Amino acid sequence: MAKKYIIALDQGTTSSRTILFDDTGKICGISQKETEQIYPKHGWVEQNAVEIYQSQLETLHNVMQENDVDFADVLSIGITNQRETTVVWNKHTGEPVYNAIVWQDVRTSKLCKELKADEKLNEYVQQNTGLVIDSYFSATKIKWILDNVPKAKALREKDALLFGTVDTWLLWNLTKGKVHATDYSNASRTMVYNIVNLEWDKNMLAKLDIPASMLPDVKPSSFHFGNCSFDDHVIPISGIAGDQQAALFGQACFLKGETKNTYGTGCFLLMNTGKKPKFSTNGLLTTIAWGLDGEVQYALEGSVFIAGAAIQWLRDGLQLIDHAKDSEYFAKQVKEDSSVYVVPAFAGLGAPYWDMDARGSIFGLTRDTGKNHLIKATLESLAYRSKDLIIAMEEDSGVKLASLKVDGGACANNYLMQFQADILDTKVERAEIIESTALGAAYLAGIGVGLWKKEDILKNRKIQKEFNPKMEEEKRNKLYATWKKAVSRSMNWDD
Ligand code: ADP
């Protein structure tokens, strides 16, 4: 019998990728295509929505061809995507009324500042959408399009507009305009979805003057969303989740307290907090992890803005290393204890500090400080910032972390992972498949067609390497206390 496959469409901020998994969850092929970033003005970030879909299709066809797989052998498709990015289109023609406004775009920050002035609204937003008022989320991007794009205004009168995050846009196109839906995890990033009642939030829609008729149906993350057809073969689309939630699922963090950290350009930490939303007192976000088996799981989310990006700074800015991976070798050359601290607050500090005026700083320089010390301290800063977030998560959730599951490009760094385990005093587990995002989407899709159960995923999960804490408590406490001192001195710098 021919092998059967699951396809994960992984639509990221800088590229579209398609990953082919076999029915044991093993990767059989990957195809990737970069997408163009458009910067029309300072702070504006857009993408061509049609290009997003076309590039995704191209990588899908490429992966099938390169691996000589027939569409007849594909059991299902799952989608994972850059979150919050906003597309609005004409429901009759499928034509976008404007470019996709990317999550990084800050054109609505003035509006958000105005909204933030209303204390009651801040509280309402947190307690109902789980988020903080910010231009990052879809809501004010939709409003901007409705208020500023003439075509959108005209089509709104005729009730001919549809909104979608990127998953919805891909799904609508793949189903030839038949299905306009999203999943809980993506809906929970819009700032107009009520994560407690599980419905679009009427108050937020009224406040921002967004018509409910343009919003997609919200479904579980593993669900038969609809079908697409390739070479006359009908293939169900049965899994959707936003990228970070998909990674949490791909890392099999199914139980309350289970936590993953993705070390990419930034770090994204998500902790599964179970069946009830936990609202943070430390400025973390509350989000829906996924909907599955008739219920939703919630997560707390925190991010480090500059993580792998600090390693890029060592490479491109300071030119201390040729390749990111060389940072491991140089850090290991320093034999003595840390005295140098780098606070990578290049773009301010997020949770739990929330100081946009903090700036990158280096402390503890002495006459014998050299390049290796700076490299080591920069790597360690990723681990310290992650610990800051984990402490906040433990406080907010009341759950103590049992182990940290890691993925993302920089988790390949053994020095960083050992230091992370040491400074947390917690085991760090590096998964064998570090493509957790695509794996999560594939798992959700596979569950959706009855190929897998959660138990199979747990059994299938292989750890490539485990890092166990070795540091003495006294030393750990001293290092972390000094880190906190360094952070406090980097704050409130840019006035
Ligand atoms: P993204 O998905 O955000 O583009 P990736 O998961 O591909 O990020 O990871 C790339 C980031 O990780 C880069 O910022 C790079 O500097 C960093 N990185 C990659 N490999 C290593 C390594 N071995 N050690 C430290 N940092 C690394």
Boltz pocket constraint, residues with backbone or C-beta under 6 A from the ligand:
constraints:
  - pocket:
      binder: B
      contacts: [[A, 263], [A, 264], [A, 265], [A, 266], [A, 307], [A, 308], [A, 309], [A, 310], [A, 311], [A, 312], [A, 324], [A, 325], [A, 326], [A, 327], [A, 328], [A, 408], [A, 409], [A, 410], [A, 411], [A, 412], [A, 413]]
      max_distance: 6.0
